[in-house]
């Protein structure tokens, strides 16, 4: 399963693609949050399940709901109720919402885009570029983001081929590299930017992306030169690679007078609510 964040209007919808069965699964709670604007979509979903349990055929529907580990707002991977497109459409029918039809069209578009990507992988890059532009990223930022992702993919490919277990060990090594070059953990960096479930790299500045890529490129080069194999050996390479980028960062900051780490993010700006002053007695 490959986890991704899909964007509907300005809302993030967590999703996972089952490559074996060629199916998208979506977080039901995220779908409900979009449809209802509920402050507690988890509670809404719990109440809806009770309501649907009295309806004929719901048991068959419920059997199609699966629990997948998705990143929660607190940054931890938690079991989350998910469903494929067919089941999500059935759930949408049970929710009165003016956004029902736009969400249905969005689901159809996601499936169509996946089919295009399978026949022509370059369309995935084009789609990502278009999404970033809609979110206000500059062409220079987008190029840096793609370049950094390519560097990241080459590093994780090396780890896979040299006895590093995915998920937990990948996360630990990534955090070591980040801590070495930036002096803060991934979690601390996200907190600095006011992020929760969002992808940190999608909210980095160009400089942050650049030094992250340098740290990961250096780590891979060190690992390849030493033929690092297994978690412990790659852990050592991660520390060396991260430290190379740290020295470059310190030199950059000294010569430019600019700090690399930033609290800047690309979160949607909250609209200010005008307060109306009233006279006493009103």
N, C-alpha and C positions, 0 to 999 in steps of 0.2 A: 504494500500500500504506500502511495506517495502523497504526503500531506501538502496542501496548498491553501493559501488564503485567496478567496475569490471576492471580487468587489462588485457589489450591487449599489449603484448610486454612490453614496459616501459610506456605506456600511460594509464591514468585513464579514464574510461568511466562510467559516472554516470548512474545508472539504478534504476528501481523500480519494485518490484514484486507485481502483483495484485493477492493476495491469493484467492479471491473469484472466479475470472475467470481463475486462474492458467496461467497467462501470464506475460512475462517479457516485460518491456518498457524501451527503451534506449534513452539517450539524442542524438538527431540528430546532434547537433553541435559538440559533442564529437566524434561521428562517422566520421563526415566530417573532423575534425581536424586530425584524424588518416589517413584517405584516401588521403588527399590532402597536408598535411603539411602546410596548409594555416596559415598565421599569423593572419588572421581575418576570422575564420570559420563562425562566425555569418553573416558577409557580404556575404560570399560564399553561405550560405544557403538562404539568402534573394534573391540573384541573381538567384539561382537555382529554387526557387519557381516561380519566374517570367517566367523563361524559360519553366518550366513544365506546367505552366498554359495554354500555347498554345497547349499543347499536349492533345489528346483525352484520357479521362479517368482519368485525374489528379484530377478533382474535387472529384471523388470517393475516390482517394488515400488521398487527403487532409482531407476528413471527418474522416479518421482513425487516424489523428495526434491529440494528446491530449496535454494539458499543465499541467505539474505536478510541484509541488514545489520541486526543487532540490537545493542543496547548491552550490552557485556561487563562483567564485574565491575570492570574497571579504568576504566570510564566511556567507553571508546572504542567506536565502531561497528565491529563485525567480522562477516565472513561466517560465518553459522551454519546448520548443517543444520536444515531445517524441513520439515514435512509437513502435509498437510491431515488432516482428521479421519479419513477412510477409511484413509489410510496409517498414521496414528498408532495406530489400533485394531489394524491388522495387526502392528505392532511390539510393542504391548502383549501380544499373544497369545504372543509369543516370550520374555516375561520373567515368570518365576515370582514373583508378588508378591501379598500379601494386599490390597494397595491397588488391584489391577487393576480390580476392579468399581467401586469408588468413583470412580476416574479416568474410567472409561467413562461413568458417569452424569454426571460433571461436564462432560465434553466435549459430551454431549447437551444439557445445560442451557445451555451457552455458545451453542450453535447456536440453541436455542429463544429465548433472550433476544435474540439478534440479530434474529430474525424479528419479535419484538414491537417492538423499537426502530424497525425500518423502517416498521412500520404506525403506531406511536405513539412519536415521539421522546422524549416526556416519561418513558417507562419507563426510558430510559438514565439520566436524572437520579435517578429513584427507586432504581435499582439501585446507582448510585454512592453515594447517601446511605446505603443499607442496608449497603454494604460498609464505608464509613468508620465507621459506628456499631459494627459488629462488631469493628473494629480499635481501638475505644476512643476515637474522636474525639467531642468535645462538639458539641452542636447549633450553638453559636456558632462553633466552629472550622470546621465543615462549611459554614456559611453564608459565612464569610469565604473559604474555599477556592473555592466556586462563584463568588462575586462576583469574586475575583481571576482565575479562569479566563475569565470573560466579558470582563473588561478585556483579558486577554492575547489572546483571539481577535479582538477588534476591532483590536488593534495589528497582529497578523499579517495580518489581512485588508487593512489599509492597505498593509503592505509588499508583499503579493502584487499589489495594484493599482497599485503605483508602482515597478515594475521592480527589486524586490529578489528575488534568486534564493533559493529555499527551501534548506533543509538548512544548508549551510555558512555562508552569509551571515546566515541567521536566528540561528544559534548565536553568531556573532561579535557581532551587534548585541545579543542577549540578554545576553551576557557583559559588554559595554560598559556597559549600563544597570545591571547588577548591581554591577559594580566601582565605578561612580560613586556609587551610593547607599550601598553597604555597606563600601567600601574593601577588599573581598576578591573574588576571582574566584569563579565558580560552583564550580569544582573545589576551591578552598580552603575554601569554605563547606561542601561535602559532606565534605571531610576532617575539618573541625571537628566534624561531627556523626557521624563514623564510618560514612559511607555509601559504597557502592560503585556498584552498578548501580541503586540505588533512585532514585526521583524526588525531587529535593530539596524541591519544594514540598509533597509529601505528608508531609514531616518538619519543616516550618517551624512556628514558634509563630504565634499569632494576630498578634503584632506584626510578625514577619518577613513574613507574608503581606500585611499591611496596607501596609507600606512598599514591598514589591515591586510591589503593585498601583498605588500612588501614582506610583512611578517609571515604570511602563509607561503609565499614563493620561497623565502629564505628557509623556512622549515622543510619544504619538500627537497630543496637542493641539498641541505645538510643530511636529510634522511637518505637520499639517493647516494650521496658520497660515502656514507657510512654503512649503507645497506641495512638500515634500521629495520628490525623485524619484531613484531609483538608490541604490546602496549608500553612496557617499560623503556625499551630502546627508542620508540617514537616519542615518548614523554621527554626524554633527554633532548631529542632533536627539536621538539616544540619549544623548549626553553631557550635553546641556542638561537633558533630562528626568530623567536619573538624579541630576543635581546638585540639582535642585529637591527631590527626595525626601531627598537627603543633608542639606540644610539643615533640613528638617522633622525628620529623625531626630535631628540634633544638638540641636535645640531641645527635643525630647521627652526626650532623655536628660538634658539639663541641668535641666529642670524636675521630672522624676520621680525622677532618681537611678537609673534602671534602664537597662541596656544592651539594645539591640534584638537584636543578634546573639547567638545562643545555641548551645550545643553539644547542647541537648536534641534527642532524636529519638524516633520511635515504633517503633523496632526491638523485636522480641520479646525479653523479658528472658530471659537465659540462666539455666538452672537450675544452682544451685550443687551441686557434687558433694561429698558429705560424705566427709572423709578419716578413715579409721579408724587410730588410732594403735596400733602394735603394740609389744610389749616386745621387747627384744633377745633374740635366740635363737628368736623365733617364726618 
